[in-house]
Amino acid sequence: MEVGMKLDLQEIRKKLDGIDKEIVSLYEKRMDLCRQVAEFKIGTGKPVYDGEREKQKLEAVKSMVQDEDNRQGAEELFSQLMTISRRLQYRLLAENGKSPDTGFCPVEEIRTAGARIVYQGVEGAYSHEAAMKYFGQEADLFHVNTWEEAMKAVEGGTADYAVLPIENSSAGAVSDNYDLLIKYHNYIVAEVMLPVSHALLGVPGSSVEQIRTVFSHPQALMQCSEYLNSHEGWKQISVENTAVAAKKILEEGDVTQAAVASEGAGKRYGLTALETEINYNRDNVTRFIVVAKKPVYWKGAGKISLCFELPHKSGSLYNMLSNFIYNNVNMVMIQSRPIPGRNWEYRFFVDIEGNLADAAVNNALTGIANEAANLRILGNY
């Protein structure tokens, strides 16, 4: 019986191989016709993506399927075939100079000499440290109370650059700042990776045993939760940022109060480090972005941040991301944010590897621009 089953399986596999050969031949014939479609669209200027046409095509395909159980599979198969066809057409259009203008200009270097830089918080804040790391200790820096004020300063021209945190390796994305990238028309021109090591700071003469209240930024409290929660009697209070917390306890001079901030902030404000390295992840790093008003990018840039909107519809995100897959573009990060006032619709923030001068990158962006809503390139850096 086993021999008979084996022979039957071999026969089935032979038939499958034959069918696959036919499928490959038909696929190549289909793609040749798609090339002809692209040539027609190059000549007439017709758009590649026709959502209504594809919808009608999928309905027609489903109506041809005799076995009800195969209908969804047939729809998925032809949906992928049409997606692959679009990618080919976008590439051919790009090769014929039909790629959209991104509006970005390449530069030999990001100008920093004589620049005025804004950051949120006060001196000693991690944003202040990130700004000095990128622009230098002698840079012309000034601070504001909120991240939004920093973005306004750049858009309004009172600052050349703003430095904002965008992601932490422990606490995740700084969601508010992703929203600000959409609200204001500034562009990312660089990023700064800043290792974060939190300390428990007290006024001179205080001790850990005396502490009853701890102040810091919410993310810093989160990053140190394991240590802070081990002291059951401590009350944790959120403030604008870590340096504000350090400045607050210095001004109030209360030995029962402490701040979670950097040792650098402690030295700047004359505080005592009661405990060091209290964040549970010792490899904690915050990624800061540097934003400017003009859409420029360094010629050697290797990362692109972009944003697009999608409806709450099966397969819509996959179709967008397939633009990267088809063009061999590596995606390194994706975040989603709900779109205010539009239930079940989302805005996606994506980081990819590449440069705006790369053909493959432009092909991928062309596909997304034609199929997604409100594509924005946030920066190449």
C-alpha positions as CSV (number, residue, x, y, z in Angstrom):
1,M,0.0,0.0,0.0
2,E,2.8,2.4,0.9
3,V,4.5,1.7,-2.5
4,G,1.3,2.6,-4.3
5,M,0.8,5.8,-2.3
6,K,4.4,6.8,-3.1
7,L,3.8,6.2,-6.9
8,D,0.6,8.2,-6.7
9,L,2.4,11.1,-5.0
10,Q,5.2,11.1,-7.6
11,E,2.6,11.2,-10.3
12,I,0.8,14.1,-8.7
13,R,4.1,16.0,-8.4
14,K,4.8,15.4,-12.0
15,K,1.5,16.9,-12.9
16,L,2.1,19.9,-10.6
17,D,5.5,20.4,-12.3
18,G,3.7,20.5,-15.6
19,I,1.2,23.0,-14.5
20,D,3.9,25.2,-12.9
21,K,5.7,25.2,-16.2
22,E,2.6,26.4,-17.9
23,I,2.0,29.1,-15.2
24,V,5.6,30.4,-15.6
25,S,5.1,30.6,-19.4
26,L,1.8,32.4,-19.0
27,Y,3.3,34.7,-16.4
28,E,6.1,35.8,-18.8
29,K,3.5,36.4,-21.5
30,R,1.5,38.5,-19.1
31,M,4.5,40.6,-18.0
32,D,5.4,41.2,-21.7
33,L,1.9,42.6,-22.2
34,C,2.4,44.7,-19.0
35,R,5.5,46.2,-20.6
36,Q,3.4,47.2,-23.6
37,V,0.9,48.8,-21.3
38,A,3.7,50.8,-19.7
39,E,4.9,51.9,-23.1
40,F,1.4,53.1,-23.9
41,K,1.2,55.0,-20.5
42,I,4.6,56.6,-21.1
43,G,3.3,58.0,-24.4
44,T,-0.1,59.1,-23.1
45,G,0.7,60.1,-19.6
46,K,-2.0,57.9,-18.1
47,P,-1.5,56.9,-14.5
48,V,-0.3,53.4,-13.7
49,Y,-2.7,52.8,-10.8
50,D,-6.4,52.5,-11.7
51,G,-8.1,51.3,-8.5
52,E,-11.6,50.9,-10.1
53,R,-10.2,48.9,-13.0
54,E,-8.4,46.5,-10.6
55,K,-11.5,46.1,-8.5
56,Q,-13.5,45.2,-11.6
57,K,-10.8,42.8,-12.7
58,L,-10.8,41.0,-9.3
59,E,-14.5,40.6,-9.3
60,A,-14.4,39.1,-12.8
61,V,-11.7,36.7,-11.8
62,K,-13.7,35.5,-8.8
63,S,-16.8,34.9,-11.0
64,M,-14.7,32.6,-13.2
65,V,-13.8,30.3,-10.2
66,Q,-16.0,27.3,-10.1
67,D,-15.0,26.0,-6.6
68,E,-16.2,28.4,-3.9
69,D,-13.3,27.4,-1.7
70,N,-10.9,28.7,-4.3
71,R,-12.3,32.2,-4.8
72,Q,-10.4,34.0,-2.1
73,G,-7.2,32.3,-3.1
74,A,-7.7,33.3,-6.8
75,E,-8.4,36.9,-5.7
76,E,-5.2,37.0,-3.7
77,L,-3.2,35.5,-6.6
78,F,-4.5,38.0,-9.1
79,S,-4.1,40.9,-6.7
80,Q,-0.4,40.0,-6.4
81,L,-0.1,39.7,-10.2
82,M,-1.5,43.2,-10.6
83,T,0.8,44.5,-7.9
84,I,3.9,43.0,-9.6
85,S,2.6,44.5,-12.9
86,R,2.4,48.0,-11.4
87,R,5.9,47.7,-10.0
88,L,7.2,46.8,-13.4
89,Q,5.4,49.8,-15.0
90,Y,6.7,52.2,-12.3
91,R,10.2,51.0,-13.0
92,L,9.8,51.5,-16.8
93,L,8.3,54.9,-16.3
94,A,11.2,55.9,-14.0
95,E,13.7,54.7,-16.6
96,N,12.0,57.1,-19.1
97,G,12.3,60.1,-16.8
98,K,8.7,59.9,-15.5
99,S,9.6,59.8,-11.7
100,P,7.9,62.5,-9.6
101,D,10.0,65.3,-8.3
102,T,10.7,64.8,-4.5
103,G,11.5,68.5,-4.0
104,F,14.7,67.6,-2.2
105,C,18.1,69.1,-3.1
106,P,21.4,67.3,-2.5
107,V,24.2,69.2,-0.7
108,E,27.8,68.5,-0.1
109,E,27.4,68.9,3.7
110,I,24.8,70.0,6.2
111,R,25.9,73.5,7.2
112,T,26.4,74.0,10.9
113,A,28.8,77.0,11.1
114,G,27.0,80.1,12.4
115,A,23.7,78.1,12.8
116,R,21.3,78.8,15.6
117,I,19.9,75.7,17.3
118,V,16.8,75.2,19.5
119,Y,16.0,72.4,21.9
120,Q,13.3,71.7,24.4
121,G,14.0,72.0,28.1
122,V,16.8,73.6,30.0
123,E,20.5,73.3,30.1
124,G,21.5,69.8,31.2
125,A,18.5,68.1,29.5
126,Y,19.3,65.2,27.2
127,S,18.1,67.3,24.2
128,H,20.7,69.8,25.2
129,E,23.4,67.1,25.4
130,A,22.3,65.8,21.9
131,A,22.5,69.3,20.4
132,M,26.0,69.8,21.8
133,K,27.1,66.3,20.6
134,Y,26.1,67.2,17.0
135,F,26.8,70.9,16.8
136,G,29.6,71.2,19.3
137,Q,30.1,72.7,22.8
138,E,30.4,76.3,21.5
139,A,27.2,76.1,19.3
140,D,24.7,78.9,19.4
141,L,21.9,77.1,21.4
142,F,18.7,78.3,23.0
143,H,15.9,76.5,24.6
144,V,12.1,76.6,24.6
145,N,9.5,74.9,26.9
146,T,7.9,72.5,24.4
147,W,8.9,70.4,21.4
148,E,6.2,72.2,19.4
149,E,7.7,75.6,20.2
150,A,11.0,74.2,18.8
151,M,9.3,73.1,15.6
152,K,7.7,76.6,15.3
153,A,11.0,78.3,15.8
154,V,12.5,76.4,12.8
155,E,9.4,76.9,10.6
156,G,9.3,80.6,11.6
157,G,13.0,81.2,10.9
158,T,14.1,82.1,14.4
159,A,16.2,78.9,14.5
160,D,18.1,77.1,11.8
161,Y,17.8,73.7,13.4
162,A,15.9,72.0,16.1
163,V,16.9,68.8,18.0
164,L,14.1,66.5,19.1
165,P,14.0,63.0,20.6
166,I,12.1,60.6,18.3
167,E,12.8,57.1,19.7
168,N,14.2,55.4,22.7
169,S,15.6,51.8,22.8
170,S,13.7,51.0,26.0
171,A,10.6,53.2,26.0
172,G,9.9,53.2,22.3
173,A,8.7,56.0,20.0
174,V,8.1,59.6,21.1
175,S,4.7,59.7,19.5
176,D,4.0,63.4,20.0
177,N,7.1,64.3,17.9
178,Y,6.0,62.0,15.1
179,D,2.8,64.0,15.0
180,L,4.7,67.3,14.9
181,L,6.6,66.1,11.8
182,I,3.3,66.1,10.0
183,K,1.9,69.3,11.6
184,Y,5.0,71.4,10.6
185,H,6.8,71.5,7.3
186,N,10.3,70.9,8.5
187,Y,12.7,68.2,7.3
188,I,15.0,65.8,9.0
189,V,18.6,66.4,8.0
190,A,20.5,64.4,10.6
191,E,20.2,62.1,13.6
192,V,22.1,61.8,16.8
193,M,22.4,58.6,18.9
194,L,22.8,59.5,22.6
195,P,23.5,56.8,25.2
196,V,21.2,57.4,28.2
197,S,22.4,56.7,31.8
198,H,20.1,58.0,34.5
199,A,21.2,58.9,38.0
200,L,19.2,59.6,41.1
201,L,20.1,63.2,42.1
202,G,19.5,64.8,45.4
203,V,20.4,68.1,47.0
204,P,23.7,68.2,48.9
205,G,23.4,66.5,52.2
206,S,20.5,64.2,51.3
207,S,20.6,60.4,51.2
208,V,18.6,57.7,49.5
209,E,17.0,56.8,52.9
210,Q,15.5,60.3,53.1
211,I,13.9,60.4,49.6
212,R,10.1,60.4,49.4
213,T,9.3,62.0,46.1
214,V,11.0,61.6,42.7
215,F,10.6,64.0,39.7
216,S,11.5,63.3,36.1
217,H,10.2,63.1,32.5
218,P,7.7,60.2,32.1
219,Q,10.0,58.2,29.8
220,A,12.9,58.5,32.3
221,L,10.6,57.3,35.1
222,M,9.6,54.4,32.8
223,Q,13.2,53.5,32.0
224,C,14.0,53.5,35.7
225,S,10.8,51.8,36.9
226,E,12.5,48.7,38.2
227,Y,14.7,50.7,40.5
228,L,12.1,53.2,41.5
229,N,9.4,50.7,42.2
230,S,11.7,48.8,44.5
231,H,11.3,51.7,46.9
232,E,7.6,51.3,47.7
233,G,7.2,54.6,49.6
234,W,8.4,56.8,46.8
235,K,6.0,59.0,44.9
236,Q,6.8,59.5,41.2
237,I,5.8,62.8,39.6
238,S,6.2,63.7,35.9
239,V,7.7,67.0,34.7
240,E,8.6,68.4,31.3
241,N,12.1,66.9,31.1
242,T,14.9,65.5,33.3
243,A,16.8,68.8,33.6
244,V,13.7,70.6,34.7
245,A,13.4,68.0,37.5
246,A,17.0,68.6,38.5
247,K,16.5,72.4,38.5
248,K,13.3,72.0,40.5
249,I,14.8,70.1,43.4
250,L,17.8,72.4,43.6
251,E,15.5,75.5,43.8
252,E,13.3,73.9,46.5
253,G,16.2,72.4,48.5
254,D,14.1,69.6,50.0
255,V,16.2,66.6,51.1
256,T,13.2,64.3,50.7
257,Q,13.0,65.1,46.9
258,A,15.1,63.6,44.1
259,A,15.3,63.9,40.4
260,V,16.1,61.3,37.7
261,A,18.4,62.9,35.2
262,S,22.0,62.5,33.8
263,E,25.0,62.9,36.0
264,G,25.9,65.8,33.7
265,A,22.8,67.6,34.7
266,G,23.6,66.9,38.4
267,K,27.1,68.5,38.0
268,R,25.6,71.5,36.1
269,Y,23.1,72.2,39.0
270,G,25.4,71.3,41.9
271,L,23.4,68.2,42.9
272,T,24.6,64.9,44.5
273,A,24.4,61.6,42.6
274,L,22.8,59.4,45.2
275,E,22.7,56.4,42.8
276,T,24.1,56.1,39.3
277,E,23.0,53.9,36.3
278,I,19.5,53.3,37.7
279,N,17.9,52.6,34.3
280,Y,17.3,48.8,34.0
281,N,18.6,48.7,30.4
282,R,22.3,49.7,30.5
283,D,22.4,49.8,26.7
284,N,19.7,52.5,26.7
285,V,20.0,54.9,23.7
286,T,17.8,57.7,22.6
287,R,17.7,58.7,18.9
288,F,17.4,62.4,18.3
289,I,16.6,64.0,15.0
290,V,17.9,67.3,13.7
291,V,15.3,69.2,11.6
292,A,15.7,72.2,9.3
293,K,13.3,74.3,7.2
294,K,14.5,73.4,3.8
295,P,14.3,70.0,2.1
296,V,18.0,69.3,1.6
297,Y,19.9,66.1,2.1
298,W,23.6,65.2,2.3
299,K,24.8,63.4,-0.8
300,G,26.1,60.5,1.3
301,A,22.9,60.1,3.3
302,G,21.8,56.5,3.8
303,K,18.4,56.6,5.6
304,I,15.1,58.0,4.4
305,S,12.1,58.8,6.7
306,L,8.6,59.0,5.1
307,C,5.0,59.0,6.0
308,F,1.8,57.9,4.2
309,E,-1.8,57.3,5.0
310,L,-3.9,54.2,4.4
311,P,-7.5,53.2,4.9
312,H,-8.5,50.4,7.2
313,K,-8.7,47.8,4.5
314,S,-7.4,44.3,4.2
315,G,-4.0,44.2,2.3
316,S,-3.5,47.9,2.0
317,L,-0.4,48.0,4.2
318,Y,1.1,45.0,2.5
319,N,0.5,46.5,-0.9
320,M,2.5,49.6,0.2
321,L,5.3,47.7,1.7
322,S,5.6,45.5,-1.4
323,N,7.0,48.5,-3.2
324,F,10.1,48.1,-1.0
325,I,10.2,44.3,-1.5
326,Y,10.0,44.5,-5.2
327,N,12.8,47.1,-5.4
328,N,15.1,45.4,-2.8
329,V,14.8,48.4,-0.5
330,N,15.3,47.5,3.2
331,M,12.8,48.8,5.7
332,V,14.3,49.4,9.2
333,M,11.4,50.9,11.1
334,I,7.6,51.3,11.0
335,Q,5.3,53.2,13.4
336,S,1.6,53.8,13.1
337,R,-0.5,56.7,14.4
338,P,-4.3,57.1,14.2
339,I,-5.4,60.0,12.0
340,P,-7.4,62.4,14.1
341,G,-11.1,62.7,13.1
342,R,-10.9,59.7,10.8
343,N,-11.9,56.5,12.6
344,W,-9.9,53.3,11.6
345,E,-7.6,55.2,9.3
346,Y,-3.9,55.3,10.0
347,R,-0.8,57.2,9.3
348,F,2.4,55.2,8.9
349,F,5.9,56.4,9.5
350,V,8.6,54.3,7.8
351,D,12.4,54.4,7.8
352,I,14.2,52.8,4.9
353,E,17.8,52.4,3.9
354,G,18.8,54.4,0.8
355,N,19.4,57.8,-0.9
356,L,17.0,59.9,-2.9
357,A,19.4,59.6,-5.8
358,D,19.0,55.8,-5.9
359,A,16.9,54.5,-8.8
360,A,15.5,51.6,-6.7
361,V,14.4,54.0,-3.9
362,N,12.7,56.3,-6.4
363,N,10.9,53.4,-8.0
364,A,9.6,52.4,-4.6
365,L,8.6,55.9,-3.7
366,T,6.8,56.3,-7.1
367,G,4.7,53.3,-6.3
368,I,3.7,54.6,-2.9
369,A,3.0,58.1,-4.2
370,N,0.6,56.7,-6.7
371,E,-1.2,54.3,-4.4
372,A,-1.2,55.8,-0.9
373,A,-2.7,59.0,0.4
374,N,-0.6,62.0,1.3
375,L,2.9,60.6,0.9
376,R,5.5,62.9,2.6
377,I,9.2,62.4,2.5
378,L,10.3,63.6,5.9
379,G,14.0,63.6,5.3
380,N,17.1,61.8,3.9
381,Y,20.0,61.8,6.3
